[in-house]
Amino acid sequence: MQKQNPFEVFQKESPEVFAGFNGLVEALMNTKALDPKTKQLIYLGIKAAQGDQTAVLFHVPMAKKLGASRDEIKETILLTLTVCGLKGINTCLAEALDMYDHC
């Protein structure tokens, strides 16, 4: 069985809630104090600290498209050491770098 994209399932199964969520995301992305690349790197760091590999892999290509380098992705995940120990590195680093190299 092929693994479904959880974001697509969310959208299909609950379009009204998805629309509200998507509106929140758009509002946050449209704020002006931080540039889009920085926002993506912060998001990656937070999600890696939580061990959320799915979100990290979804957002690596977005960060790369916004100009994030491989080293910036790596350092963002390495910074999670001070927050959660090895969790972010063990769950996300190798896969994130592989995604960066292949997207």
N, C-alpha and C positions, 0 to 999 in steps of 0.2 A: 504494500500500500504506500503510495506517494504521500509525503508529508504536505499538508496544506499550509498555505501562507496564512498565519493567524490574523493578519491585518485584513486580508480579503474575506476571511470567514466573518470577522467582526462587521465589516461593511455589508456583506450579504445578509447576515442573520439579524442585524439590528441597524437598519439604515438611519433611523431617526437619531439614535444615540451616537452612531458614527458621525453623522453630520455635525452634531454638537461638539464632539471631540475634535473633529477636523477644524471646526471654527476656532476652538481654543488654540490648537497648534498653529493655525495661520496667524492669529492675533499675536502669539508669542514670537513667531518668526518675523513679524512685521515691526517689532520694536526696533529702535534705532541705536541704542547705546553700544551694542556689540555687533560686530560684523557677522555675516552668516557662517563663515568658516569657523570662527571662534565659538559660536553657538553649537555647531555640530561637534566640535572637539569637546566642549563641556558636556554635552549630552552623552557622547561616547564614554567619557570618564565616569559619569554617574552610572550609566548602564553597566559598564564593566565592573565597577565597584559592587554593584548588585549581583553580578554574575549572570546578567541577562544577555547571553550569547546571541539569541535571535535578534534582539534590537541592535546589538553591536554590528552584526553582519549586515543588517539592513541599512545601517547608517554609514558604514565605511565608504561605500561607493558615493554616497551623497557628499561626504566630507572631501573625498578625492576630487569630485567634480567641482567643488568650491575652491580647490587649490591646495588642500592639505597634503603635505608630503608623507611619505612612508614613515620617516623619522618622527613627524608630529603625531601620527597615529600611535606609534610605539611609545613615545614619551607620555602621551595622554594616558595610556593604559598603565604604564609604569608608575605614574603618580598615584594610582590607586593603592599602592603598597602602604602608604601612610594612613589610609582610611580603613582598609579591610585586610591587610596582610596580603597573602598570596592568592586570595580568591579571584580577583580580577585577572591576574596574570595566568593562573591555572585554567580559568574557564574561557578566556577571551583572546589572549595575546596571539597565540599561534594562528588561530583561525582568522583573526582580524588582519594580520599581516598577509596571510595566504589570500584572503579576499581582496586586499589592496593590490597584490601582485597580479591577480587574475581578472580584475574588473576594468 
